[in-house]
């Protein structure tokens, strides 16, 4: 649920011209050429059932074609605003816990860039759609946040990042899928969609995937199994988040798996 806008919203017009250049990066949505034996290659394949469910949701298709009713988009944005504020805090807390100074500095910078871009895009969307910044969190939002917080509190960095990764990676993959299939002409959501062409975020995401693959190569099977478990659970929360935006039905969204 991480939006990819740059702080300078004037850049959106430029992004509209360059999105096709960057869309190929996510043709398989692996972001980088992973080794077949890497954990990210493994988890990408393992998460395909839920990923295919996500991109088949009516929210995604209607957003891409500009036919999504505004009230559904607004409900999604209101929950995204709540979730991302908490996720940003978690990402900074996670960065502080990383022992390697270079990796710690990278994650701090990555988290801060995400916060800055999120603030810029959400300010634009609040002004454009009048979303309620005082909306209460849905059960979907609360349970997703609790899932990542539990992984963070456990204190195993590989597991923590695996739990947080769908918000950073799968969400971006969905965005590229929307971008690839979108009809931007006359689409009321074109600014939000166009933000998925951000080259700097793609480079940062590449680095995140490299780091988790490096970490995964050094842990035992128990930790790898837990990484798989928390990633897939978070991927289903991504599904629930999109679905709740469309239906407003917490039970349906959370009962999908």
N, C-alpha and C positions, 0 to 999 in steps of 0.2 A: 504494500500500500504506500509505496514511496513515490511521490511525484518528482519529475526530473527537470523542472523548470530552472532556468538560470535566474540569478537575482535581478538582472536587467531585463525587464519584460519586453523591451523593445526588440530584443534578440529573437522573439518568437516569429516575427515576420521573416527573419533570415532563415530560421529553422524550417519554415514551410518550403523553402527553396532547396534545402539540403537533406531533407529527411529520406529521400529515395537513395541518396548516397550511402546512408548509414543503415538502411533497413536490411541490407544483405547480411550484416553482422549477426543478426538473430535469425537467419534462415533456418537454422537448427536450434536456435536460442541456447546455444552453449556458451556464447560470448567469446570464448577462446577455443582454440583447438586443444581439447583435453586429451591426455593419454587414455587409451582404452581401459587401462587398469586403474585410473584415478578414481577417487571417491566421487568427484563431481560428475564424471561420466556415468558411473554406476547409479548415483541417485537421480540423475536426469532420466535415465531409462526407467528406473523404479517408480518415478513420480508421473510417468506418462498417463496412466489412467485418470488421475485427478486433474492433471493439466488439460487433458482433452475434454473433461467435464466442464472445466472453467471456460475454455474458449467456445464451448457450445452453448453457454448460457445466453438467454435472450438479451440480458443487459449488454453483453459485449457486442452482439450483432447490431442492436439498435443504436448503441453509442457510435459505432463505426459509421453507420449510415445517417446519423443525425436525426433519427426518429424516436429516440428515447424520451419519454415524457420528463419534463423538467423536475417534477416532484420526486421521481425516482433518483435522478442524478443528485438532487439536493440532499435526499436522505443518505445517499452514499457519501457525499462530501462531508456532511455533518459528522458521521461516524469516523471518517478518515481523519478529520481534524482532531478528534479526541484521541484516536489510536496513535497517530503519528507524534503527538506531543509526548505521550508516554514512551513510545518506541525510541524517540530521540534521546530521552533521558536514559533508557536502558542501554542504548548503543554507546553513549558516553561513559556510563558506568562500566560497561564491558571493556571499553578501550583502556580505562584506568587499571583494569585488572591484568592486562597482558604484560608478561615479564620482559619480553624483548623490546628494547627501547625504540628501534626502528619501526616495528610493527605497531607498537603502542601509538607512536606519533602518526603513523598512517591512518589508523582507525579513528583517532581524535579528529584529524583533518577531514576524513571522509564523513564522519558524523556531523561536524560543523557545517560542511558544505551542504549536506542534506537538510539540515535545519534552516540554513539561509535560503535555499531554493524553495523549500516547503513554505516558508513564511511568505516569500514573494508571490508564489502561485496562489496560495490560499487567500492572500489579501485581494488579489485580482478577482478570484472567484466569489469571495464574500461580496465585493462590490457589484459583480455582474449578476449573481444569482440570489443575493440576499440570504445566504445560509445563516442559520441560527448558531452562533458560536457558544451559546449557553445550553445547547441540546444535551440531554442525558445519554450516557453510553448504553447501547443495546447489550443484551446478554451475549451476543456474538463478539462484540468489541471487548467486553469484560473477560470472557473466557480466552480469547486470543491473547490478550495482554497477560493474563495469569499464566498461560502456557509458556510464553517467553520469559516471564519473570521467574518461574520455577526453574527453568534451565539456567538462568543467570545465577540464581541463589545456590544452585548445586555446585558451582565453582569449577566446573570442568570446561575449559575454554573451547575445546573442540565441539562439545555438545551444545554449549551456549550459542556458538556461531551457527551450528547446524539448525538450531531452532529459529534463529533470526533470519536465516538466509532466504526463505521463501518470500518474505516481505521485500527483500532487496532484489532478488534474482527472478523468481517466478513472476512476481508482479510486473517486473520490467519486461519479461518475455511476453506476457499478456499484452502489455502496451505496444510492443513491436508488432504483435499479431494484429492488433487493432489498427495500427498505423499502416501496415501493409495492405489491409483490406478496406481502409476507410475511404469514404467519399467526402473529401474536405470542402468541396465547393458548396457553400451555403449551409455547412454543418455548424450548428450552434456550439458544438464542443470542439471545434477545430484547434483552438489555442491549447486546450488541455491535451489533445491527441498529439499535436505537433511537438510537444515538449519531449516526446520519446526519442527524438533524434539527437539527444545530447551526447556529444562525443566524449566530453570529460567524464561524465558518469560512466559511460561504457568502459573507459580506461580504468576507472576506479573499481568497477565491478570485476574486470579481468584480474586485478590485483587481489581482491577478496577471494576469488576462486582459487588463485594460485596459492594463497596462504592456507586456506582450509585443506587443500590437497596435500600441502607439505605437512601440516599437522596430522592429517589422517594417516599418512604413511608411517607415523611413529607410534601409533597407539595400538592397543590390543583389540581382539575381536569383540570383547564386551563393550568397549567404548564405541567401536564402529557400529555395532548393533543399536546402541542408544542413539547415535547420530542419525541413523536411518529412521528410527522410531520418531524422534522429535521433529525431523524435517517433514516426514509424511504427514504427521499430525498438523503441523503448521500449514502445509500445503492445503489440507482440507479446510483449515480456517480461512485461507485465502478464498477458497470456493464459497464458503459460508458468507464471507464479507460481501462479495459481489452479489450473491443471491439475495441476501437480506436487503441490499440497496434496491433491488428490483421489487421484491415482494413485501418487505416489512414484516415477514413471518419468521420469528426467531426459531421456532420449533422445526419448521421445514428446513431452514438453512443449516442448522446444527445437526439435523437428523440424516443428512445426505450420506454419511458413511457410518 
